[in-house]
């Protein structure tokens, strides 16, 4: 029987702590953090927080509607039982 290969991320998990979350927004942003430079992502979040209180005019209506649909789906996933409990071991 073949020996299973070790998980290459196991050492990193041991050093940084194991965190388990069941929140679709955290999952999305976690994955975005691996794809988008963190400084760019932070700027986008800050800009979105500033706009949060007011109206923003979007130049591409289809893209804005798609973004709105994604947010609705994430909200629905969160409301349908996703837990936000943090489990961390060190």
N, C-alpha and C positions, 0 to 999 in steps of 0.2 A: 504494500500500500504506500502511495507517495506521501511524503512529509509535506504538510501545508507550509507555504511560504510565510515568513513573518510579516506582520503588518508594518509597512514602512513608516506609518504615522504614530505607531505605538510609543516610541521614545518621546516624541513631541507632546503627546497627550499626557505622558507621565510628568514631563517638566512643567507644562502649562496648567495642568489640572483638567479633569474630565468635567465637561459641562454638557448637560442634556436639557434641551428645551423642546417644547412642542408648540411653538408660535410661528405661524407662517411668515409674519413680517421679519422676525429675527432670522429665519431661514433664508428669506430673500436677501436681506442685507448682508448676511454672512457670506452668501455666494457672490454677491456683488463686490464685497471687499476683496475677494480673490481675483476678480476680473478687471476692476476699475482702480486706478491709483487712488489711494486713500485720501490724499489731499483734494482730489477732484470730487470724490464722493462726499467728503465733509462739506465742501463748498456748496454742492447741490442740496444737501440737507439743510444747511444754514439758509440758503436762498429760499427754499420751500417753506421754512419756518417763518421767514419774514413775510412772505406772501400770504401765509395762512390766515391772516386777519382780513385780507382784502381780496378783491377780484383780480384775476390775471387774464389778459387777453392772449389767447394762443393763436399762432399763425397757421397751424395745421389742425383743423377741426377733427379730422379722422384720427390723428395721433392722440389728440386730447381725449377723444371718446374711448380709444383703446386703453389709454392709461386709466381712465375712470373705471372701465370694465375690470381691469386687473385689480384695482383697489377694492372694488366690490367683491370680487372673488376671494381676495385675501381676507376681507372683513367677514364674509360668510364662513370661510374655513375657520377663522378664529372663534366665531360665535357658535359653531357647531361642535364645540367640545375640545378645541385645542387648549391645552393647559399651558400656563406660563411659568410653572414652577421651575426654579433653577436647582439643579443637582450638581454640586461641584465637589470633587474629591481632590485632595492634594497629596 
